[in-house]
Amino acid sequence: MYLKALEEPTNCDAVRLIAMDFSKAFDNVKHAKLSEKLKSSSMNPYLVNWYLNFLKDRRQRIVFQGMTCKWKDINKGVMQGTVTGPHFFNLFINDLEIKNCSNTLVVKFADDSSLLVPILKNTQDCSSKAIDQFKDCSESNSLPLNEGKCKEMIILKKGRSEDCVTPIYGFERHSSLEILGLTFEMTSRFEKCVKKKLMKANKCLFVIRKLRNEGYSQDELDLLFRSLVLSQLTYGLSVIAASPPELTTIQNFLTGCYKRRYTSEQIDINILLEQTDRKLFEKLCKQNNHPLREICPKIKEYTVKLRTQEAQWPNISTERFKNSFINRCIFRYNLALQF
């Protein structure tokens, strides 16, 4: 999405990516307010009642070295690590929006919330306004921000300097940010992200090697490789693929695994990428409220089919934008939304 903003013919010099941090996010979800939001949601009433019963009359106590304190009623907090925890929190912050702020985008998933703010030339930077709205909305939900842990990263248009974007609120500026398990870099590369993935994958290879020495069959090793190693490498693949050098690095790793018999399958990362892209595109075609739907390619409104391409082709001047997920759908797979 930020690549699309930088590619627009408008005077967008940069995009400010701000990772917001709630103070004790899951612990500050008030049950009374969450109950109100559950009741006003479009969820099935039976499911709402089940959730409300789950929150009702919750108590906790501390047991330490044989000593037990009295039970204490609690009226706020959702448990992390549970299936319902992230769903509760998503519903709780669902009304958090930024309005009238030059195409500012809010990305929300549980307690990982981020702001994408385009910085336009000869236009007042509305980053402070967006942050103020975010703070007001979060505080109205009794979710104060931990400003000391909020971070920002600047993605620049080619030829622009970082000096054109002034720091705000004292947020610490980084050259990379980790969001939902993926490390984004201001260069639009994913070198650090892939490096972390390969480090985790190598630890799993050690386990597979030990099990192979213990006499596990190749079929069993193949299953372990797919579940332990390949799952690590393919998480976020549609995002990472915007940087082709990282795909080459992953492919070299997979080829080495095949040669060393960690797996009996010759895995092509480009085939996996296409399968992943098509599944994601199919999913957003079925969901009218999918966040990527607005920037997806549309069918050309021609009465006569003049070319083999079906989608509306965007104007592209950089390879990094052409390699992004949406444009792969257009240029590689010739996919488009149908209404």
Secondary structure, DSSP 4 states (H G I P E B T S, - for coil): -HHHHHHSSS-EEEEEEEEE-BTTTGGG-BHHHHHHHHHHSSS-HHHHHHHHHHHTT-EE--EETTEEPPPEE--B---TTSSHHHHHHHHHTTT----SSTT-EEEEETTEEEEEEEEETTS---HHHHHHHHHHHHHHTT--B-GGG-EEEEEEPTT--GGGS---TTPEE-SEEEETTEEEETTS--HHHHHHHHHHHHHHHHHHHHHHHTT--HHHHHHHIIIIIIHHHHTTHHHHTTSHHHHHHHHHHHHHHHHTTS-SS---HHHHHHHHHHHHHHHHHH-TT-TTGGGS-BB---SS--SS--BPPPP---HHHHTSHHHHHHHTT---B--
